């Protein structure tokens, strides 16, 4: 592992995340070409272009208006995360919804701040704004079996660099226990070795827990500073995710 540590410690957190997300985007496009995803490569490429273009334009305009420096890596990271959780573009209406969601996400980075730190994860805020305005939830299409290998690899590198394994494991445990408890309650999950194994496989391949837990939840600017608070926060989020709580 010393070679892995040497590699990830030679670049910044922002750059590691950006390169990892770019690799995931390329992987997704290839999967789309060969039909391993529910969306075509054209649809995915269109969505990717829109999120990157709108992100760049919105950040440039807002930064100039507020006379603030632009963090190019940060804006592209947010755009790429939105690419993986918003519905890929199929129609012109989809394109408009995705563009406005990205615009809303960028706005939160400049207007919802405290002591020069944004209060919300911008990508999560963009998805929330989309659901609030358009009544459409994020699809989280990144949570699929075809995307799992590269998602886990990129997430592992990020978590190892920032030393947040206790936080991530707490989140995974809370989410899995909540999903399992609700499954047993409604009869969808059996308390047997096969039932538990099937549940864990479903959580890994049909829920976005890997992407959300390793790449979004651990974002340094919105995560807590101390380990006990990080684990408490991760546990609460895991329970909420596992319960599919809606307002």
Backbone as CSV, one residue per row, in Angstrom:
resi,resn,N_x,N_y,N_z,CA_x,CA_y,CA_z,C_x,C_y,C_z
1,UNK,0.809,-1.212,0.000,0.000,0.000,0.000,0.849,1.272,0.000
2,UNK,2.149,1.128,0.267,2.973,2.332,0.329,3.064,3.016,-1.028
3,UNK,2.951,2.226,-2.112,2.982,2.824,-3.446,1.691,3.596,-3.714
4,UNK,0.569,3.051,-3.247,-0.712,3.744,-3.378,-0.695,5.039,-2.583
5,UNK,-0.183,4.965,-1.349,-0.111,6.161,-0.513,0.795,7.214,-1.133
6,UNK,1.905,6.775,-1.695,2.820,7.722,-2.333,2.150,8.422,-3.502
7,UNK,1.335,7.665,-4.244,0.648,8.244,-5.402,-0.397,9.257,-4.977
8,UNK,-1.267,8.873,-4.045,-2.359,9.773,-3.685,-1.876,10.952,-2.847
9,UNK,-0.752,10.790,-2.163,-0.220,11.908,-1.377,0.583,12.885,-2.217
10,UNK,0.838,12.522,-3.466,1.605,13.404,-4.347,0.724,14.452,-5.023
11,UNK,-0.609,14.306,-4.893,-1.532,15.270,-5.479,-2.510,15.744,-4.418
12,UNK,-3.194,16.840,-4.699,-4.133,17.406,-3.745,-5.424,16.586,-3.700
13,UNK,-6.206,16.799,-2.656,-7.497,16.137,-2.512,-8.412,16.482,-3.686
14,UNK,-8.447,17.763,-4.045,-9.289,18.196,-5.159,-8.899,17.480,-6.452
15,UNK,-7.614,17.418,-6.705,-7.163,16.825,-7.967,-7.415,15.321,-8.005
16,UNK,-7.210,14.653,-6.881,-7.494,13.220,-6.819,-8.968,12.952,-7.096
17,UNK,-9.845,13.727,-6.463,-11.275,13.551,-6.673,-11.666,13.849,-8.109
18,UNK,-11.109,14.924,-8.662,-11.416,15.301,-10.043,-10.984,14.224,-11.024
19,UNK,-9.760,13.736,-10.882,-9.268,12.692,-11.788,-10.084,11.413,-11.647
20,UNK,-10.449,11.081,-10.409,-11.237,9.884,-10.183,-12.613,9.984,-10.826
21,UNK,-13.270,11.129,-10.683,-14.589,11.318,-11.281,-14.523,11.333,-12.802
22,UNK,-13.456,11.903,-13.347,-13.277,11.889,-14.802,-13.113,10.458,-15.314
23,UNK,-12.351,9.653,-14.575,-12.183,8.242,-14.958,-13.518,7.518,-14.899
24,UNK,-14.333,7.821,-13.889,-15.648,7.213,-13.787,-16.559,7.634,-14.929
25,UNK,-16.470,8.911,-15.316,-17.288,9.399,-16.432,-16.908,8.695,-17.725
26,UNK,-15.616,8.536,-17.961,-15.160,7.827,-19.159,-15.629,6.384,-19.136
27,UNK,-15.540,5.739,-17.982,-16.015,4.359,-17.824,-17.515,4.261,-18.141
28,UNK,-18.279,5.241,-17.645,-19.720,5.246,-17.890,-20.032,5.384,-19.379
29,UNK,-19.289,6.250,-20.065,-19.503,6.425,-21.508,-19.207,5.130,-22.260
30,UNK,-18.160,4.440,-21.862,-17.829,3.170,-22.502,-18.918,2.128,-22.237
31,UNK,-19.434,2.105,-21.014,-20.528,1.186,-20.692,-21.765,1.505,-21.527
32,UNK,-22.001,2.807,-21.736,-23.125,3.210,-22.556,-22.976,2.778,-24.001
33,UNK,-21.745,2.843,-24.507,-21.479,2.421,-25.885,-21.783,0.943,-26.068
34,UNK,-21.407,0.123,-25.105,-21.564,-1.322,-25.222,-22.859,-1.850,-24.599
35,UNK,-23.736,-0.932,-24.163,-25.055,-1.332,-23.693,-25.121,-1.927,-22.306
36,UNK,-24.151,-1.613,-21.441,-24.161,-2.151,-20.084,-24.888,-1.252,-19.088
37,UNK,-25.368,-0.109,-19.557,-26.159,0.785,-18.719,-27.529,0.989,-19.348
38,UNK,-28.437,1.527,-18.570,-29.789,1.769,-19.073,-29.860,2.991,-19.981
39,UNK,-28.762,3.725,-20.086,-28.734,4.940,-20.890,-27.705,4.798,-22.007
40,UNK,-27.965,5.457,-23.123,-27.046,5.391,-24.254,-25.864,6.318,-24.038
41,UNK,-24.806,6.075,-24.786,-23.626,6.931,-24.700,-23.953,8.359,-25.122
42,UNK,-24.859,8.525,-26.100,-25.254,9.862,-26.556,-25.949,10.622,-25.435
43,UNK,-26.855,9.940,-24.736,-27.560,10.559,-23.624,-26.591,10.961,-22.510
44,UNK,-25.679,10.072,-22.181,-24.700,10.357,-21.134,-23.753,11.475,-21.541
45,UNK,-23.303,11.460,-22.797,-22.389,12.495,-23.280,-23.078,13.864,-23.288
46,UNK,-24.348,13.889,-23.656,-25.101,15.146,-23.657,-25.211,15.707,-22.243
47,UNK,-25.524,14.831,-21.302,-25.633,15.243,-19.906,-24.294,15.752,-19.382
48,UNK,-23.223,15.047,-19.728,-21.890,15.442,-19.268,-21.509,16.810,-19.815
49,UNK,-21.794,17.046,-21.078,-21.485,18.342,-21.686,-22.240,19.468,-20.995
50,UNK,-23.526,19.249,-20.727,-24.351,20.294,-20.117,-23.867,20.635,-18.713
51,UNK,-23.606,19.624,-17.887,-23.196,19.912,-16.509,-21.849,20.642,-16.468
52,UNK,-20.940,20.265,-17.355,-19.632,20.922,-17.367,-19.728,22.348,-17.914
53,UNK,-20.498,22.524,-18.975,-20.638,23.844,-19.597,-21.344,24.829,-18.669
54,UNK,-22.472,24.403,-18.089,-23.223,25.284,-17.194,-22.422,25.579,-15.934
55,UNK,-21.733,24.585,-15.431,-20.911,24.786,-14.239,-19.838,25.837,-14.482
56,UNK,-19.157,25.709,-15.598,-18.092,26.675,-15.920,-18.662,28.084,-16.064
57,UNK,-19.731,28.211,-16.848,-20.305,29.529,-17.087,-20.850,30.167,-15.821
58,UNK,-21.574,29.392,-15.009,-22.165,29.925,-13.784,-21.098,30.368,-12.798
59,UNK,-20.050,29.591,-12.654,-18.980,29.951,-11.722,-18.240,31.200,-12.162
60,UNK,-17.977,31.307,-13.452,-17.283,32.496,-13.957,-18.111,33.755,-13.696
61,UNK,-19.412,33.700,-13.985,-20.277,34.863,-13.805,-20.433,35.231,-12.336
62,UNK,-20.683,34.229,-11.471,-20.890,34.509,-10.052,-19.616,35.010,-9.390
63,UNK,-18.485,34.444,-9.764,-17.210,34.867,-9.190,-16.891,36.312,-9.566
64,UNK,-17.165,36.666,-10.817,-16.911,38.044,-11.248,-17.872,39.014,-10.579
65,UNK,-19.135,38.593,-10.445,-20.133,39.466,-9.818,-19.791,39.727,-8.359
66,UNK,-19.338,38.689,-7.655,-19.020,38.816,-6.228,-17.554,39.137,-5.984
67,UNK,-16.782,39.222,-7.064,-15.348,39.521,-6.993,-14.610,38.509,-6.107
68,UNK,-14.844,37.255,-6.412,-14.217,36.163,-5.674,-13.386,35.305,-6.623
69,UNK,-12.335,34.641,-6.105,-11.543,33.750,-6.957,-12.335,32.501,-7.326
70,UNK,-12.031,31.930,-8.466,-12.720,30.732,-8.942,-11.854,29.512,-8.667
71,UNK,-12.448,28.509,-8.017,-11.767,27.229,-7.820,-12.252,26.286,-8.926
72,UNK,-11.490,26.220,-10.007,-11.919,25.461,-11.179,-12.105,23.987,-10.865
73,UNK,-11.204,23.416,-10.086,-11.315,21.994,-9.751,-12.592,21.721,-8.976
74,UNK,-12.934,22.593,-8.039,-14.127,22.415,-7.225,-15.385,22.460,-8.080
75,UNK,-15.450,23.388,-9.014,-16.656,23.509,-9.833,-16.860,22.285,-10.719
76,UNK,-15.758,21.730,-11.235,-15.887,20.551,-12.083,-16.210,19.298,-11.267
77,UNK,-15.732,19.238,-10.031,-16.079,18.114,-9.155,-17.581,18.100,-8.894
78,UNK,-18.134,19.266,-8.568,-19.572,19.360,-8.342,-20.346,18.971,-9.591
79,UNK,-19.909,19.456,-10.743,-20.580,19.149,-12.008,-20.564,17.651,-12.288
80,UNK,-19.429,17.010,-12.045,-19.313,15.577,-12.327,-20.160,14.748,-11.361
81,UNK,-20.232,15.159,-10.106,-21.089,14.447,-9.164,-22.546,14.536,-9.611
82,UNK,-22.955,15.734,-10.052,-24.317,15.898,-10.555,-24.555,15.044,-11.791
83,UNK,-23.541,14.880,-12.609,-23.651,14.011,-13.788,-24.041,12.597,-13.383
84,UNK,-23.517,12.134,-12.266,-23.768,10.757,-11.830,-25.078,10.570,-11.069
85,UNK,-25.683,11.642,-10.594,-26.891,11.461,-9.792,-28.145,12.028,-10.448
86,UNK,-28.006,12.931,-11.408,-29.176,13.479,-12.086,-29.572,12.595,-13.264
87,UNK,-30.834,12.657,-13.680,-31.264,11.852,-14.831,-30.506,12.257,-16.093
88,UNK,-29.901,11.320,-16.806,-29.235,11.643,-18.062,-30.202,12.278,-19.059
89,UNK,-29.667,13.134,-19.906,-30.490,13.909,-20.830,-30.997,13.050,-21.980
90,UNK,-32.313,13.060,-22.161,-32.940,12.368,-23.288,-33.698,13.358,-24.166
91,UNK,-34.374,14.327,-23.534,-35.154,15.323,-24.257,-34.636,16.726,-23.940
92,UNK,-35.160,17.712,-24.667,-34.790,19.101,-24.399,-35.250,19.530,-23.007
93,UNK,-36.382,18.998,-22.573,-36.855,19.292,-21.222,-35.872,18.769,-20.182
94,UNK,-35.343,17.576,-20.406,-34.328,17.014,-19.501,-33.102,17.923,-19.444
95,UNK,-32.714,18.424,-20.604,-31.534,19.296,-20.673,-31.741,20.562,-19.846
96,UNK,-32.948,21.137,-19.937,-33.244,22.343,-19.168,-33.255,22.082,-17.679
97,UNK,-33.817,20.948,-17.270,-33.872,20.600,-15.847,-32.471,20.389,-15.288
98,UNK,-31.645,19.663,-16.022,-30.277,19.411,-15.573,-29.501,20.729,-15.490
99,UNK,-29.651,21.582,-16.486,-28.931,22.864,-16.504,-29.324,23.726,-15.310
100,UNK,-30.624,23.807,-15.007,-31.078,24.618,-13.880,-30.641,24.020,-12.543
101,UNK,-30.581,22.706,-12.481,-30.111,22.048,-11.255,-28.645,22.362,-10.999
102,UNK,-27.844,22.338,-12.053,-26.434,22.687,-11.925,-26.286,24.148,-11.526
103,UNK,-27.090,25.014,-12.138,-27.049,26.440,-11.801,-27.376,26.653,-10.326
104,UNK,-28.379,25.941,-9.823,-28.729,26.055,-8.412,-27.623,25.553,-7.505
105,UNK,-26.979,24.467,-7.909,-25.873,23.918,-7.113,-24.726,24.922,-7.025
106,UNK,-24.406,25.557,-8.151,-23.317,26.531,-8.150,-23.660,27.746,-7.289
107,UNK,-24.936,28.139,-7.321,-25.351,29.310,-6.544,-25.170,29.077,-5.047
108,UNK,-25.426,27.844,-4.581,-25.280,27.564,-3.144,-23.833,27.726,-2.688
109,UNK,-22.881,27.535,-3.617,-21.467,27.664,-3.250,-21.086,29.110,-2.963
110,UNK,-21.844,30.050,-3.516,-21.511,31.459,-3.360,-22.435,32.204,-2.392
111,UNK,-23.667,31.745,-2.258,-24.635,32.501,-1.458,-25.023,31.832,-0.151
112,UNK,-24.786,30.530,-0.021,-25.053,29.842,1.247,-23.719,29.467,1.881
113,UNK,-23.060,30.466,2.428,-21.727,30.273,2.996,-21.662,30.875,4.399
114,UNK,-20.745,30.352,5.182,-20.493,30.876,6.520,-19.000,30.803,6.770
115,UNK,-18.407,31.968,7.017,-16.966,32.059,7.219,-16.203,31.453,6.037
116,UNK,-16.664,31.797,4.846,-16.036,31.396,3.583,-16.097,29.898,3.315
117,UNK,-17.018,29.208,3.978,-17.221,27.773,3.731,-18.685,27.555,3.387
118,UNK,-18.944,26.769,2.322,-20.341,26.548,1.965,-20.996,25.620,2.981
119,UNK,-22.280,25.868,3.236,-23.002,25.154,4.274,-23.502,23.795,3.817
120,UNK,-23.734,23.650,2.520,-24.298,22.407,1.998,-23.386,21.829,0.925
121,UNK,-23.422,20.517,0.798,-22.747,19.899,-0.332,-23.443,20.411,-1.594
122,UNK,-22.735,21.123,-2.467,-23.388,21.752,-3.624,-24.123,20.768,-4.528
123,UNK,-23.551,19.581,-4.751,-24.210,18.601,-5.611,-25.516,18.123,-4.980
124,UNK,-25.488,17.864,-3.676,-26.718,17.447,-2.987,-27.748,18.570,-3.024
125,UNK,-27.283,19.812,-2.881,-28.192,20.958,-2.940,-28.822,21.071,-4.325
126,UNK,-28.039,20.805,-5.378,-28.569,20.852,-6.732,-29.658,19.819,-6.950
127,UNK,-29.443,18.609,-6.431,-30.446,17.552,-6.551,-31.699,17.910,-5.756
128,UNK,-31.513,18.518,-4.585,-32.655,18.923,-3.762,-33.462,20.015,-4.457
129,UNK,-32.762,20.971,-5.045,-33.453,22.049,-5.758,-34.267,21.485,-6.923
130,UNK,-33.704,20.496,-7.628,-34.412,19.877,-8.738,-35.711,19.227,-8.253
131,UNK,-35.640,18.509,-7.129,-36.832,17.844,-6.610,-37.850,18.859,-6.108
132,UNK,-37.355,19.971,-5.548,-38.244,20.987,-5.002,-38.971,21.746,-6.102
133,UNK,-38.259,22.094,-7.151,-38.825,22.920,-8.228,-39.582,22.090,-9.255
134,UNK,-38.989,20.957,-9.639,-39.571,20.171,-10.728,-40.304,18.921,-10.258
135,UNK,-40.203,18.609,-8.973,-40.863,17.419,-8.469,-40.230,16.126,-8.932
136,UNK,-38.960,16.187,-9.326,-38.242,15.012,-9.819,-37.089,14.690,-8.872
137,UNK,-36.983,13.460,-8.453,-35.893,13.054,-7.584,-34.656,12.676,-8.371
138,UNK,-33.520,12.696,-7.722,-32.276,12.251,-8.361,-32.377,10.754,-8.655
139,UNK,-31.842,10.331,-9.789,-31.925,8.914,-10.166,-30.795,8.086,-9.572
140,UNK,-29.655,8.734,-9.239,-28.514,8.021,-8.677,-28.150,6.801,-9.545
141,UNK,-28.138,6.991,-10.868,-27.863,5.873,-11.764,-26.453,5.316,-11.576
142,UNK,-25.603,6.042,-10.888,-24.249,5.561,-10.616,-24.264,4.321,-9.725
143,UNK,-25.364,4.134,-8.985,-25.453,2.972,-8.099,-25.884,1.719,-8.844
144,UNK,-25.017,1.215,-9.703,-25.326,0.012,-10.482,-24.140,-0.946,-10.432
145,UNK,-24.406,-2.200,-10.747,-23.353,-3.221,-10.711,-22.240,-2.901,-11.693
146,UNK,-22.587,-2.377,-12.862,-21.590,-2.078,-13.882,-20.633,-0.967,-13.444
147,UNK,-21.124,-0.042,-12.634,-20.300,1.079,-12.172,-19.579,0.774,-10.867
148,UNK,-19.965,-0.313,-10.191,-19.449,-0.597,-8.853,-17.926,-0.717,-8.777
149,UNK,-17.253,-1.455,-9.683,-15.793,-1.616,-9.525,-15.022,-0.299,-9.518
150,UNK,-15.314,0.564,-10.485,-14.542,1.813,-10.551,-14.999,2.789,-9.474
151,UNK,-16.274,2.748,-9.106,-16.759,3.620,-8.033,-16.067,3.279,-6.715
152,UNK,-15.974,1.985,-6.420,-15.319,1.562,-5.184,-13.834,1.908,-5.211
153,UNK,-13.176,1.720,-6.348,-11.740,2.007,-6.456,-11.464,3.487,-6.216
154,UNK,-12.220,4.348,-6.887,-12.035,5.797,-6.717,-12.376,6.206,-5.289
155,UNK,-13.480,5.673,-4.761,-13.867,6.002,-3.395,-12.828,5.568,-2.379
156,UNK,-12.254,4.388,-2.579,-11.226,3.894,-1.661,-10.014,4.832,-1.634
157,UNK,-9.580,5.292,-2.799,-8.429,6.201,-2.859,-8.718,7.505,-2.125
158,UNK,-9.920,8.024,-2.304,-10.290,9.282,-1.653,-10.342,9.111,-0.138
159,UNK,-11.008,8.058,0.325,-11.156,7.834,1.765,-9.801,7.560,2.411
160,UNK,-8.939,6.846,1.717,-7.609,6.563,2.268,-6.780,7.845,2.385
161,UNK,-6.926,8.736,1.427,-6.150,9.973,1.470,-6.572,10.859,2.637
162,UNK,-7.882,10.932,2.904,-8.354,11.834,3.955,-8.607,11.110,5.283
163,UNK,-8.311,9.793,5.326,-8.401,9.014,6.569,-9.799,9.085,7.197
164,UNK,-10.810,8.759,6.397,-12.189,8.818,6.893,-12.863,7.438,6.913
165,UNK,-12.089,6.369,7.060,-12.680,5.029,7.054,-13.688,4.824,8.186
166,UNK,-13.415,5.276,9.435,-14.424,5.096,10.493,-15.752,5.766,10.143
167,UNK,-15.679,6.935,9.552,-16.888,7.659,9.153,-17.668,6.883,8.098
168,UNK,-16.969,6.399,7.085,-17.618,5.679,5.985,-18.202,4.355,6.474
169,UNK,-17.455,3.625,7.292,-17.943,2.342,7.797,-19.170,2.531,8.692
170,UNK,-19.185,3.601,9.475,-20.355,3.899,10.298,-21.568,4.158,9.425
171,UNK,-21.366,4.913,8.367,-22.459,5.192,7.429,-22.969,3.903,6.789
172,UNK,-22.052,3.069,6.298,-22.451,1.804,5.670,-23.242,0.924,6.646
173,UNK,-22.745,0.806,7.873,-23.400,-0.042,8.867,-24.797,0.477,9.196
174,UNK,-24.918,1.787,9.398,-26.222,2.368,9.732,-27.210,2.183,8.590
175,UNK,-26.745,2.412,7.356,-27.631,2.257,6.194,-28.060,0.807,6.025
176,UNK,-27.099,-0.131,6.127,-27.396,-1.550,5.932,-28.347,-2.074,7.006
177,UNK,-28.099,-1.701,8.267,-28.967,-2.159,9.354,-30.378,-1.616,9.206
178,UNK,-30.486,-0.368,8.781,-31.809,0.239,8.596,-32.556,-0.429,7.447
179,UNK,-31.863,-0.610,6.326,-32.484,-1.273,5.176,-32.896,-2.697,5.543
180,UNK,-32.005,-3.396,6.255,-32.303,-4.764,6.654,-33.479,-4.845,7.610
181,UNK,-33.521,-3.946,8.601,-34.607,-3.958,9.586,-35.951,-3.698,8.921
182,UNK,-35.978,-2.742,8.016,-37.224,-2.445,7.313,-37.620,-3.599,6.387
183,UNK,-36.598,-4.255,5.793,-36.878,-5.397,4.926,-37.484,-6.551,5.689
184,UNK,-36.958,-6.806,6.885,-37.512,-7.869,7.724,-38.932,-7.511,8.160
185,UNK,-39.135,-6.246,8.494,-40.440,-5.803,8.968,-41.530,-5.986,7.911
186,UNK,-41.199,-5.665,6.662,-42.220,-5.786,5.611,-42.179,-7.127,4.877
187,UNK,-41.330,-8.047,5.351,-41.287,-9.381,4.785,-40.449,-9.538,3.537
188,UNK,-39.715,-8.496,3.156,-38.908,-8.570,1.934,-37.559,-9.236,2.168
189,UNK,-37.122,-9.311,3.431,-35.822,-9.898,3.761,-35.992,-11.002,4.800
190,UNK,-35.345,-12.134,4.571,-35.384,-13.244,5.512,-34.122,-13.251,6.371
191,UNK,-34.289,-13.592,7.645,-33.147,-13.646,8.559,-32.412,-14.985,8.416
192,UNK,-31.882,-15.207,7.243,-31.075,-16.391,6.952,-29.791,-15.935,6.293
193,UNK,-28.822,-16.860,6.199,-27.553,-16.504,5.558,-27.777,-16.063,4.120
194,UNK,-28.634,-16.780,3.395,-28.923,-16.409,2.010,-29.648,-15.070,1.923
195,UNK,-30.567,-14.863,2.860,-31.322,-13.614,2.855,-30.450,-12.419,3.132
196,UNK,-29.562,-12.552,4.120,-28.647,-11.455,4.451,-27.666,-11.213,3.312
197,UNK,-27.158,-12.298,2.715,-26.235,-12.161,1.595,-26.879,-11.457,0.414
198,UNK,-28.117,-11.813,0.117,-28.850,-11.184,-0.975,-29.088,-9.708,-0.683
199,UNK,-29.375,-9.406,0.572,-29.606,-8.018,0.962,-28.346,-7.185,0.768
200,UNK,-27.199,-7.706,1.239,-25.944,-6.973,1.094,-25.599,-6.750,-0.374
201,UNK,-25.834,-7.775,-1.208,-25.579,-7.637,-2.644,-26.472,-6.557,-3.249
202,UNK,-27.720,-6.535,-2.821,-28.652,-5.525,-3.334,-28.234,-4.119,-2.912
203,UNK,-27.789,-3.997,-1.659,-27.356,-2.686,-1.169,-26.177,-2.172,-1.989
204,UNK,-25.246,-3.055,-2.319,-24.057,-2.654,-3.062,-24.341,-2.352,-4.525
205,UNK,-25.296,-3.048,-5.104,-25.514,-2.932,-6.553,-26.751,-2.130,-6.941
206,UNK,-27.682,-1.932,-6.031,-28.914,-1.222,-6.384,-29.119,0.050,-5.561
207,UNK,-28.245,0.303,-4.609,-28.299,1.528,-3.808,-27.003,2.316,-4.045
208,UNK,-27.056,3.633,-3.958,-25.851,4.439,-4.220,-24.967,4.620,-2.994
209,UNK,-24.909,3.615,-2.098,-24.201,3.797,-0.831,-22.697,3.989,-1.018
210,UNK,-22.097,3.308,-1.993,-20.658,3.434,-2.203,-20.311,4.839,-2.680
211,UNK,-20.997,5.291,-3.705,-20.729,6.622,-4.258,-21.046,7.714,-3.241
212,UNK,-22.210,7.616,-2.625,-22.608,8.641,-1.667,-21.705,8.648,-0.436
213,UNK,-21.438,7.458,0.109,-20.671,7.380,1.342,-19.212,7.733,1.185
214,UNK,-18.587,7.272,0.092,-17.152,7.478,-0.073,-16.786,8.799,-0.746
215,UNK,-17.641,9.296,-1.614,-17.271,10.463,-2.407,-18.001,11.731,-1.984
216,UNK,-19.285,11.621,-1.615,-20.044,12.819,-1.259,-20.043,13.099,0.241
217,UNK,-20.331,12.090,1.045,-20.436,12.288,2.491,-19.124,12.768,3.103
218,UNK,-18.012,12.333,2.552,-16.701,12.650,3.121,-16.157,14.005,2.683
219,UNK,-16.918,14.737,1.903,-16.439,16.031,1.398,-15.966,16.913,2.553
220,UNK,-14.710,17.330,2.564,-14.121,17.992,3.737,-14.825,19.264,4.185
221,UNK,-15.332,20.065,3.249,-15.895,21.360,3.618,-17.226,21.256,4.354
222,UNK,-17.955,20.148,4.181,-19.243,20.023,4.860,-19.252,18.897,5.890
223,UNK,-18.166,18.146,6.009,-18.079,17.097,7.032,-17.571,17.713,8.340
224,UNK,-17.880,17.064,9.449,-17.436,17.563,10.756,-15.927,17.384,10.920
225,UNK,-15.355,18.175,11.809,-13.900,18.198,11.950,-13.361,17.066,12.817
226,UNK,-14.116,16.644,13.838,-13.626,15.630,14.765,-14.237,14.263,14.456
227,UNK,-13.512,13.191,14.788,-13.976,11.842,14.455,-15.303,11.480,15.124
228,UNK,-15.503,11.746,16.422,-16.802,11.400,17.032,-17.980,12.080,16.323
229,UNK,-17.820,13.353,15.978,-18.894,14.055,15.281,-19.077,13.511,13.870
230,UNK,-17.974,13.149,13.220,-18.063,12.575,11.885,-18.866,11.278,11.908
231,UNK,-18.590,10.428,12.886,-19.268,9.142,12.978,-20.742,9.311,13.364
232,UNK,-21.019,10.260,14.237,-22.411,10.543,14.602,-23.188,11.036,13.385
233,UNK,-22.592,11.969,12.686,-23.196,12.517,11.472,-23.422,11.421,10.441
234,UNK,-22.410,10.572,10.240,-22.512,9.483,9.260,-23.611,8.497,9.645
235,UNK,-23.741,8.209,10.936,-24.776,7.297,11.387,-26.176,7.838,11.130
236,UNK,-26.370,9.119,11.413,-27.673,9.748,11.176,-28.018,9.719,9.690
237,UNK,-27.058,10.079,8.847,-27.292,10.087,7.404,-27.563,8.681,6.890
238,UNK,-26.838,7.691,7.431,-27.055,6.303,7.023,-28.460,5.826,7.331
239,UNK,-28.967,6.184,8.526,-30.326,5.796,8.907,-31.344,6.476,7.984
240,UNK,-31.137,7.755,7.705,-32.070,8.480,6.827,-32.068,7.909,5.430
241,UNK,-30.879,7.574,4.926,-30.806,6.979,3.588,-31.473,5.613,3.555
242,UNK,-31.189,4.793,4.555,-31.748,3.449,4.588,-33.247,3.419,4.767
243,UNK,-33.793,4.433,5.427,-35.234,4.474,5.657,-35.989,5.095,4.496
244,UNK,-35.245,5.659,3.516,-35.854,6.344,2.373,-36.861,7.388,2.863
245,UNK,-36.458,8.100,3.887,-37.326,9.117,4.497,-37.580,10.252,3.516
246,UNK,-38.829,10.636,3.372,-39.195,11.699,2.442,-40.022,12.765,3.136
247,UNK,-39.844,13.982,2.690,-40.703,15.095,3.140,-41.529,15.544,1.936
